[in-house]
Every structure is written in structure tokens, then in C-alpha cells.
Amino acid sequence: MTIERLKSHEEYREEKFKELKVSLDSDDQEEACKTLDKIVSLDFPVRDELYLKMNFSQVEIPWSYVTPEEEMQSRLEVYNHACFGSCKSYIAKTIKKNEKLSVSQQREALQKLQSLIISGSNCESDWNSTYQNEILPDNDRIYQHTFLLDKYNGAGCVPLKTGTTNWQRSFGALRFLSDEKPTVDPEMINSEIAFKLVPRYAWKYENRVFGSPEIWERNNFPFHGIDLMKQKKSLRKIRLNDPLFQKFEEQREKSATRPTEEQKEIIDKCGEKAFQKRVEDKKYLRFINVRHPFSRLFSAWRQKFSVNFHNAQKFEPIAAIIREQQKAASGEEDIIPPGFVCSFKGFLRYVILKSKEDKETMNHHWVSYQDSCEPCFLKLNAITKQETSHQDSAYIFEKMSIRDKTYMPGMYDTHVPDATEKIFREHQVDKEIIEELYIVYYNDFILFNYTIDSFLEN
């Protein structure tokens, strides 16, 4: 049964792939975009090896409180005022340092702007800022963090270190519905399988659409989706160290024929168009999941720089830079807590310096929400927060009409509001670092109504 389903799917995909090639060869961009949209919207069948790893049973969906509509609209009011109201042209994409302003003066200026946005004030009459520069969509990393669920009219941008795995587990369980009833508990889906069940848009576009060597050869049309959406050279620079990326590059170079530059451009435009179509679709629920930026930074450090992290070697070069920077800043060796390869304070200094010197290659696990998801470009109609993930996820599932089919595993409702403040004190993070981090992530603070007030008080 599974083999037949996979065969049917592969035949359909190959048929659409041939249609795509025909339309490209005839320079029919409109038809090419229609075909690509159909390919991208496919829900790829779950393969046999994943089925064998599943524990099928009757799943009881736990009851959960749902975030009130008033609360969600309150979050959206701040977001809409920041993105589309009179304040939008005053929220700079990056801060151009004014030599006359100290770090504290910059932080105070941005806090004043944030208070105006929260109160719904008219920035044009109430604000006179040195930083005037509109937020414009880069369309750079957004495809790396967004999930499309066409069947349920949903699209979610879930940046790394905001509970990404649990969102994928909850959506992954939908792949095993039987007569629209759940048969796999999200809690039983491990992270490795979850990533395969619910691919992000970029992965789906690159690896699922153009990722079959057999199709490339049969259609004489080599893989080139890695050029996704006019990716910046900086993003390609990050990926040059990725073995999978290198494999695709080698295979692409060996291909007997290559698409023309015009065909590449058409496919990239079609990929953008397919994504944009869902952003503009009023039926679509478009949400982002966030958490307090400082809490996210601590989570990233605690996992990636632990001596027990399974992929520690990947982050060791960064840890070495952090230790060096700390030594240069203090004149002494970095004081590293037991069980880690660098200090938390040193990591924060590294993030600040990286944002000034080479922000474009900031690691995905701590790059800002602004750069991960382009929130204003997405035209969000829901904002979920890890601090209230239980009720917020129930809100999303209810809006997508899947609340009786899945739930959010690994709840974060035990989150203690002042836990991160205590951590910052324990790691002796000083005021200047807190202020500089606020400047680095100020779009995230402003758009999603997070503050640093309590951190400064302590």
C-alpha cells in the first residue's frame, strides 16, 4: 500500500516536473509558475522507514486553555502599529551609530520609541529620531524558517530556539491521520523524524522539488534549487561548510546540461511567487513563534556550547573565537562554567561584535526574528510565544481546525518570568552588555512587546 502510494506520488511529481521543463523551454513563465506552485504544495508521502518507527495507537488529545482573542489582538495591535503605522519609518533595519550618542543614550531613545508604539501614539508628531530607515523585506532567511501547511491553510515562521522541534512534532502527527483521527502521539515523534515529516519551505523547494537525481537525468534538467530566491552571498557562505550543500554543488557541476540563466531566474521568481501567494491569501493563518530574546540567547548557549552537545565540533570554532575575545576584553582567560566550552557572558559579547562586524552571517540559532522571518513582510494574523505555548498553540490549532487532531508536546508553561533575569545576574552580565543586546535585537523587542526594564533594575 505504501509502495503504491509512493509510486503514484513520484509519477505525479515527474509529470509536473516535465510540465515545468516544457514551460521553461518555451519561455512560458506564467505556466511555469503554476506548475511549480503545484509541486511545492504537495504533501510528500511518509516513507516506509518512517512508518516502521512510529508507535500507532489511539491518541487522546489533552484539554488545553486557549489564548483569548483579545490577547491575540493586543499583540497584533503592537505589531501592526510598528510595521504599518506611523512608526514604521522610524524603526531602522540596522542602527547607524551616531558618535554623539552613547550606548545608554541609544538604548533610551529606542525604549522611548517602543513606549510610543505600545501606546499607539503617532510617531510622526511625537518622535524625532536619528534612526529613520524603513524595514524592507530581504526575503533572505525567511524561507529557511517557514512551514507551509497548504491542506490546513496555515503558514508558520518558527525561528530556531523558540520551540521549533515541538511545533514540527505537533504538525508531523497530522501526517498519520486515519479518517481524520490521530493515530500517532506528537510526544512520541523524535526530532530527527519531525524534521523529515514537516520540511521548511526552502528545504521543500530545494530538496523535495529538485532533489531527485533520477528526475534530473531523465529530464535532462539538473538540480539548481540551491540558488533559492536570489540568496545572498553571505547565506551561501554559511552553507559552503554544509556537506549536503557540497554534494549538490558537485552533482550540479557534473550535469551534462545546465539551465540557462533566464530559466534559473524564472524558477526563482516562481518560488517567490508561490510563497507570496500564501502571504497574500486571506484564508491563510500566518503566525510567528517567539520568546524573550534574552531567554533565547541563553537557550542557544546552554545547548550549543555544552561539552555534552552531540554536534559540539560544529560550534567549537565559534567557542574558540569567544574565548579569544573574552581574553582580549579582560586580559585574562575566560572563566568557563563546568560543563561548557565558553562562558555565557563571552557568548553575549561575541553576538554583539558579530552583529557589528558581520551580521549577515549570524548563526541561525541566534539571528534576530527580524532577519529570520521578516515579520512585517509576512503580514501576520497571529503571534505565539514560547512563554505561553500551551494556550497559544491551542489557539493556532483551533483556527486551523485541527485542535482535535494534534497538540503541542513538551509544554513550556512552567516558564518562570524572572528566570532569565536570575541567570543574567548569576553570570554577571553587566548593564552595558544588556543595553547593547537590546540595540542588536531591538526590532524583536519592539515588534513583540518584550522589555529589558527588569534586567536594568537588577
N, C-alpha and C positions, 0 to 999 in steps of 0.2 A: 504493500500500500504506500509506504513512504517512498520507495524507489520510483513507483509510478508517478507520484506527485512531483518528485524532483525532476523526473524526465520531462513531464509536462511543462514544468516551470522553465527548465533550460531551453526547451523548444520555443516557448513563448518569448523568452529573452533573446534568443538568437534571431527569431523572426523580427523583433523590434530593432535589434542591432543592425540587421540587413537593411531595414527601412531607413534607419538613421544614416547609414552609409550612402544609400541611393539618394537621399535628400541632400546630403553634403556634396556628393559628386555633381548634382545638378544645381548647386548653389541655392537650394530652396531652404532658406533659414527658418521660415515660419513652420514648415513641415518638420524640419529637424528638431525644433524646439518642442513641438507637440509630441514627437516620438520620445525625446529624452525625458520629458515630463512623465510619460507613462512608465518608462524604465525606472526612474527614480522613485516613483510612488509604489513600486512593487514591494510586497511583504515577502521576503525571501523565505522559502520553506525551511523549517528546522531540520537539520540533517540527522541521520540515524544515530551518529555517535553522541549527539546531544540528548536525543530521546532516551538512549540507554542510560544516561547519567541522571535522569530525572526520577524522583520518587512520586509516583502518581497516587493520589488519594482524594478523599472528599475534603475540600478546603472550607474551613469556617472563617468567614471574613469578620474580624473583630469590630465591635462598635467603636466609633470614634466621634468626638465632638468636631463640629465643622466650623471653621472660621466664619464669623458673621459677615454678611455682605457689607455692612457699614465699615468694618475694619479694613476689608479689602479695598473699598472705595477710598478710604482715608489714605492708604498707602499710594494708591494710584493718583490721588489729587496732588501729592507732593511730587511724584514722578512726572506727571503731565505738566505741572507748573514749571518744573526745572527743564523739561525737554521742549515744550511747545509754547510756554507762556512768555511773558515779557522778560523773564530772567535768562532765557536760553542763550542769548548772545553774550552773556557775562560769565558763562561757565566755560573756562578755557580748556581745550583738549590737553594742553601741557602748559605749565606755568613758565612764563618767560621771566626769569629772575630780574627783579628791579634792585639794582645795587643800593638804592636808598632805603630799602626795606629789609629789616632783619627777619630771621625765620619766625620769630614770635609775632612780628607785625604782619607777615604774610598769613600766618595761621589765624590771627584775629580778624583780618579782612575777609578771609574765606568763611569763618564762622559767622560773621555778620551777614554775608550773602546767604548762608544756609538758613539763618533765622528768618530772613526775608522770604525765602522760598517756602519754608514750613508754614509761615503765617499767611501766605498767599498775597504778599504785598506786590506792588507794582515796582519792579526793579528800575524801570526807566526813569522814574521820578525819585526813587528812594536810594539809589545806589550809584556811586561814582567810583568805578574800579579801574585799576591799572590793567587788569586782565580782561580783555574783551576779544573773544575769539569763539566762533560758533563750534558746537560739537557737530562734526560731519562724519558720516559712516565711512569707515575704512574698508569694510567688507573683507577683512583680513583673517581674523581668527574665528569669527562668528560661526563659520561652517564647521569648525573643529569641536564646538561645544553644544550644538543644537541638535535635538532629536525631532524628527518628523514622524507623527503617527497619523497618516492620512485617513486610515479607517475610522479614527475617532475624532477627526478634525482638531488635532492638537499639535502644538509645537512648543517644546521647552528648551530653553538655554540653561544648562546646568554646569557652571564652571567647576573645575576640579577643586577638591577640598571643600565642597559645600554639600556633601552627601550624595555625590554623583552615583556611586555604586548602588545605593538603596533605591534611588529613582529608577535605575536601569533594572534592578531586580523586580520592582513592582510592575514596570511595563513589560519586562520579559515574561512574567507569568501569563500575560494576555496571549502569548503565542501558543499556549497549551489549552485554550478553552475547548470544551466539548459541549455542543449545543448551547453555547454562550454561558456555560457554567465553568467555574475554575476547577482545575484538576491538579495544579502544582502550586504549592505554597511559596510565595516570594521569599520567605525566610530560608527556604531550602535551596535557593539558587545561589551558587557561589559567584564571586566577582568575575572570574575568568569566563564563565558561561554567560553571565549577564551582558558582558561587552559584545559577545558574538550575537546574542539574541536581539539587541537593540543598538544597531550601529548609529553613530553620529552622522550628520548629513555628509560631511567631507569623506568619511570612510565609505559610506554607502555609494556616493557618487564616484569615488576613485576606484575602490577595490571591488565593489559589487557590480558596478556598471561596466567597467573596463578591465576588471581583474581576472578574466578567464583567458589564459594563453591559447586554449583551443579556439576560442571565438576569434582572437586576433588573427591566428593563422588562416582559419577557414575563410575569413572575410578580408584577408589581406589588409587589415587595418590595425596597426599596433597600438598598444596601450599608451595613452598620453594624459590621462586624467590627473596625473600628479601635478600638472600645471594649473590645478584648480583655481578658478576665479581670479586670475591675474595675481597670484600670491606674490607678496613682496619678497625681494631677495633675502631679506632678513629671516623670513619664515623658512625659506628654502635652506638658509644657512643652518638653522636649527636642525633641520631634518637630514642634512648631509651625513650626520653621525648615526642615522637610523638604518640598521641592516636591511629592513624591508624596503626602505626608500632606495638604497643602493642596488638591491636586487632588481627592482622595477626599472631603474635607470639603465642597468646593464642589459636587461631584456629589450628595452626600448631601442638602445643603440644597435643591437644585433638585428633588428627587424629589417627585412628586405626593402620595405617601402615605408614611407612616413607620411602622415597627413600634411597638407600644406599649412602654412602659417594662417591662411584665411580660414581653413577648416578648424584649426585649433581655436581661433578667435570666436568662431560661430558656436562651438561647443561650450566654451567658457561663458559666452553670453547666454546660451540656453540654460546652463546650470544656474546662473544668477537669476534668470527669468523664472525658472521653476521655483526657486526659493522665494523670490519677491512675490510671486503669485500667492503664496501661502501667507506671507506677511500682510498682504492687502485683503485677503479673504475674510469677510466679516463673520463667516461661520466658524473660523478657526479660533481656538483658545490659545493665545500666545503668552507664555509665562516665563519668568526667570526665577531661579532659586538662589538666594544669597544668605550670607551670615555676616556678623560683625567682622570687618576687615582684619582687626587685630586677632580675633579668635581664629580666623582662617590662617593667618601667618603662623600662629603658634602650632596649629594642627599640621601645617606643612613641615615646619622644623622638627616637630616631635616624631613624625613618621620618616621623612626622607633622610634625616641625619642621625637616626638611631643606629647603633652598631648592629642591631638585630634586623634591620631592614633588608628584605630579600634581594633588593636591587641596589644595595649600598654603593657598589662600584661605579654606578652611573652618576651618583652625586658626589663622589669623592673629589673630583676636580674642583667642584664648587666649594666643598668644605675646605680644601687646601687654600683657595683664594680667601675665604673667610678668615681662616687662622692667620694668614699673612696680613690681611687688612687690619685685624684686631691688634696684631703686634705693632704694626706701623702707627696705629692710632694711640696706643697706650705705652708703647716702648717695652712692653712685657709680653710673654707668651699668653695666649688666650686661656682663660680659666674655663675649662670644659667640664660640664657636669658628668658624673659617672653614667656610662651607657650611651654617650653621644660622641660625635666626631668633631663638633664645634659648638660654641656657645650660642644661646638664643639671642643674646644681645649682639654678638658678632654677626649673626644671620640678618638681623634687622638693619645693621649698618650696611651690610652687603646689598640688601634690597634698595636702600636709599641711594647708594652710589651707582648701582646698576641702572636705576631709573634716570639718573642724570647723564650717565655716560653712554649707555647702550640699551635704552628702554625697549627697543623694538625686538630684542632677543630675550626678553624676560621669560623665565620659565613659566609654562602653563599653570603650574600649581600655585603660583602666587602673582601672576599677572592680574591687573585690575579687572573688575567686572566690565568696566567701560571698554577695555581692549579685548576682553574675551567675547562679549556678547553684543556690543553696540546697542545698548538698551533702547535708546531713542529711535534708532533705525527699526527695531523690531515692533514698535507700536504696541507695547504690552497691554493686555487687558487683565492680567493677574500678576501678583508678586508674592512669592512664597519665601519663607525664611526658615533656616535650619533651626533657629531657636524655638519655633512653633511648628515643626514639621508634621507632627501628628495631625493637628486640625487643618493645617494649610493643604497637606496632600489630600485630605478628605474633600476639601473644597474643590481642588482640581479634578479629582475622580468623579465628583458629583456633576460638575459642569460638563465633563466628557462622557457622562452616562456609563461609567464603569465602576462605580463605587461598590456594586455587588459582585464584582469580578476580581478585584485585587485590593491590596492595601500596602501601606508603607512599612516595610520591616525595619528593625533596628531604630526604634524611636529615639528622638533627642529631647523628649520633654523634661528630662531630668537636668537640662542645661541650667546652671546657676548663673544669673545675670552678672554677678561680680567675680566669677571665677577667673576670667581673663585678667581683670584688674589685679587680682591677687598674684597671678603668675608674673605679670609685669613687675610688681614690687619685689617678688622673690628673686627675679633675675636682674634686679637693679637697673631697669630700663629708665633712663633719665628723661627729663622734660623735653630736651631738645630733640631726642630721637622720636618721641611721641608726636611732637609738632611737625617734624619733617615727614613722618609717615602719614600724617593727616594731609599734608600737601601732596604727597605722592598718590594717595588714594582718595583725594577729596571728591572726585566725581561719584565714587561709590558711597561715600558718607552722605553726600547731598541727595543723590537720586533715591536712596533707600532709607533715609532718615535715621542714620546711625550717628552717634556723637562721641566725642572724646572728653566731655566735661568731667566725668567721674575719674578718668585717668589723670587729668591735670590736677584735680583736687587732691589726689593721693600722692 
